Amino acid sequence: MPGSVGGPPATFDCLWCGTKWTTRSPDDLEGWARLCPDCLGRAGDNPFLRFRLRDALTARAAAGGTQSEVAPLSESPPLAIPAADRDAEMIAYYEARAGEYDDWYLRRGRYARGPIHDAAWDAELDGAGTWLDGLPIHGEIVELAGGTGWWSPLLASKGELSIYDAAAAPLERARERLVAHRLRAHLHVRDAWTEPDRRVDALFFGFWLSHVPRDRTDAFLALARRWLKPNGIVAFIDSLPDPQSGAADNGPPDGDLAVRRLADGREFTVVKVFREPPELEEALREAGFQTARVTTTGRFFVLGEARA
């Protein structure tokens, strides 16, 4: 039946347009893809929708369903999404990775790199949290690309928090984390590149800036500046290029692109740009921020803050 373990959900909100849909049978392709019929019908024109369709076909076939409604996979577009559609591929990647994303923070499974490296990671992660907690963040706060909400409880304890992410599945994990901490926030599916609809007191993004291509850095920081009230604060935490940071079976980036493998073997190519503190401070100042300060925890993390 729909909604059973290993099958499509009984009801869902379309991952692309948000329309609520009820599955009709275990073979309902819309349920497997978590896309409404209208969006599923546009899969040929959109890389993210096409990826969801192909993923749904594979999952349904593995569960014993049919593939009769669409052309065979051999006639479909290739699974690898063209470089021009990196944004869509990254959304698909984080949608698929939601269930294992926290393994990275907790150094579990493929992310365990031995007691010495993992102890250093834990200490620096704690240091990053202490740094963030010490910032004068208050009032209305926006967290962009919030993912599974690792930093969200800390932010929600400081003010009225809105968490945005372009992928729905990580946001559900963030919601569960907030409930566990007995905290509240506004959670919405919204791309980090969406133009601000208001000005807020504080803006935060964790491990997002490294997914912004180098030639779009100025554009994104200008957008971040537009989020903030005068004297508002922007803060971010991001990655340093330490070889022990990622999964053991993921190789280093090739230029500014990295191939990311999930536990189930699926691979995605995403933007991964490592920037040094002086480069980030200069970019923040050029975007109109004042008192830009960027430092590191040593091996693993970049910490940045600036005033509008």
N, C-alpha and C positions, 0 to 999 in steps of 0.2 A: 504494500500500500504506500501511497505517497507519504513522505515524512518518516518512513521507517529507516532504520540504520542502513546505510549504504545506498539509499534511494534518494529521489528528489524530495525537497521539502514540501510539506502540505500547502503552505502559502509562503510567499516571499515578496519583497520589494525589488523590482527590476534594478539590477546593478547599474544600468545606464541612465534610465529616465526616472526611476523611483516608483513607477506604477505598481500597485499591489496586484498580485496574480495568484490564483488558486490552481494547483495542478489537478489534472483530471484522471491520470492513470500512472502506473510505474514507468510507462514508456514516454511520458510527456517530455519532449525535448526542451520545452521552455523551463520546466522544473530543473532538469539536469544542468542547464546553462544559467539558470536564475536570470533569465531575460524574458520580458514580455513578448508576445507574438510580433508586435510592430518592430521592436528592436532586433529580434532574431531575424526578421525578414530583411533587415538592412546589413546583415553580417558581411555581405560581399563588398560593401563600400567602406567598412570601418575595421581597422586592424584589431582593436580591442574586442569588438563584437565577434569578429571572425575567430579570434583566439578562443573566446568563450564557447562558440559553437563547436569548434574542433575538440576542445577539452571535454565538452559534454558528450559528444559522440563516442569518444574513447571510453569515458567513464561508464556510459550506458551500455556499451558493448561488453565491457568487462563484467558488468552486473547481469548480463544475459538479455539485454534489451535488443531492439532492432535498430537498423540504420536506414530504413526504407524511405524516409521522408526526404532525404537529401542525397546528393551525389556521393559516391564512394570517396573515402579519404584520399585515395590516389589521384582523384581529379580535383581536389580542393587546393587552395593556395598553400604554399609551404608554411610549416609552423613558425619558422624564423621570420620575424616581422622586419621589414626594411629599416635601414638606419634612419630614414626620415620620420619614422613612426616610433621613435624611442620612447616618447612619453606614454604612448598606449601600451608598449611592451612593459614598461616599468609598472604601470598600474596593474597589468595582468600578473606580473611577478609578485608584487606585494599582496595581491588578492590570494594568490596561490600559497604564499609563504606564511600567511597569518598564523597558522597553527603551530609553526615551528620557530617563529621570529624570536620569541623570548629565550629560546635555547642559546642564542647568540649572547644576550646579556648575562645569562646564568652559566655559560660555558658548559653546556650539556651536549652529549652526543658528539656530533662531528665538530663541535666548537671547542671541545676540551682539548687543550694543547699542552697538558702536563702541569704538575703542581707549581713549578717556578713561574711559568708564564701566566697561569691562571691566578696565582696569588697577586702578581703585579697588576693584572687586569682588575681584579676585585678591589684592590686598594685604590686604583685610579678612578674606577667607576664610583666608588664611595666619595672620592675627592671631588669629582665632577658634580655629584649631587649636593655636597656641602657648599660648593661654590654657587650653584644655582639657588640654593635655599638662602644664601646670604645676600642675594641681589635685592634691591628695593623694588620688587615687583608687587603691584597691588592694583585695586580697581578692576576695570574690565580688561581681561586678558584673552588673547587669541593664540592658539597653538596650531600652526600650520603643519601639514604632513604628520599628524599626531600618531599614526600607526597604532600599535597595540597599547599605547598610553603609558609607557614606562615612567615618563616624567609627569604625567597628568595629575596624579594625586597630590604631588608637591605643589603644582601650580594651582590646582583647585582649592587648596588650603589657604591661598594668598588672595583670592578675589573671585570674581565671576568669570568662569572659564568657558570659552567656546573652543571645541576641538574639531578641526577639519582634516579630512583625508580624502583623496580621490578614490580609494578602494574601500568597499563596505565591510569586508570581513575583518580587517584589523580594527576597525572602529567598534565592532561587537566585542572584541577582546578588551578594548579600552573601557567600554561600558561596564563589563564584568569587573574589571579592576577597580573602577570607581565605586561600584556597589559594595565590593569587599571592604573598601576603606570608609564606607558610609559617607561618601562625598558625591556631589552633584556637578554636572556640567552640561552644556549644550553640545551635542554631537551631530554633525551633518556631513554627508558626502559632498565634498567641495574640493576642487583642484587648487593646489597652492598658487597657481598662476592666475586664478580668478581675481578680477579687480576688486579692491576693498569696497564694501558697502557702508562703511562707517569708519570713524577714527576711535582708537582704543588707547588704553594707558600702557599696555605692554604687549609685546609680540615675541613668541618663542618658536624655534624650530630645531628639532634634534635630528641629526644625521640626514638632513635634507639638502643643505647647501652643496654638499659633495655630489649630489645628483643634478645640479644645475650646470649645464655646459659652460665652458669658459667664455664663449662669445655671448652668453646670456646673463653673465654675472651682474653687469651694470643694470640691466633691465629688471632683474629680480630684486636687487637691493633698492632700486628706485620704487618698486612696488611695495616693498617692506616699509619704506619711508612713508608712503601714502597711507599705510595702515595706522600710523601713530599720531596722537595728539602732540602739540608742542611739549617738549621735554619728556615725551614718552620714551620708553626703553625697549630696545631690541636685544635679545639674548639668543645665543645658539651654542650647541654642542655638536661637534663633528669628529671625523676620523683623521688620524694620522696614518701614514702608510707603513704600519708595522706588519711584517709577514705573519705574525702569530695572532693577528686580530680576527681574521675570518675563519670559515670552515676549513678543515684540513684538506678537503678534496676540491677546494676552489683555488685556482691559480691567481697570480698577481694580475692587475689590470694591464691591458695592452693599450698604451697611450692613455686616453681618458675613457676607455670602455672596459668593462669587466664582464666576464661570463660567470653567471651565478648558477650553481646547481642546487636543486632542492633534494631533500632526503629521498624522494621517490624517483630521482633521476632526471626530472625535467630540467632543462637549461634555458636561461634567459640572458640576453645581453643588455646591460644597463650602463648608463653614464656613471662614472665614478671619478671625480676630480679631487685630487689632494692639493690643498692650498696652504701655504705657510703663513704664520701670523702677520709679517710685514705686508704681504700681498693683500690680506683681508683687511687690515687696518686702512691701507690706502684706498681700497675699493669702497669701504664704508664712508670714509671722508669724502670721496668723490661723489657718493650718492647723497650727500647732504647731512650725514650724521656728525655729531660732535663727540668729543672725548671717547673716541673709539679705542678699545683696549682688547687685544687678542693675545692669549697665552696658551700654554699647553699643560697637560698633566705629566708630561715626560715622554711616554712611549705611544699611548693609544689615542688620546683625545685632544681636540682643539676646543678652547673655551673663548667665546667672544661676547662683548657687550658694547653698546653705543647708545647715545642719546639723540633723539630727534631735535 
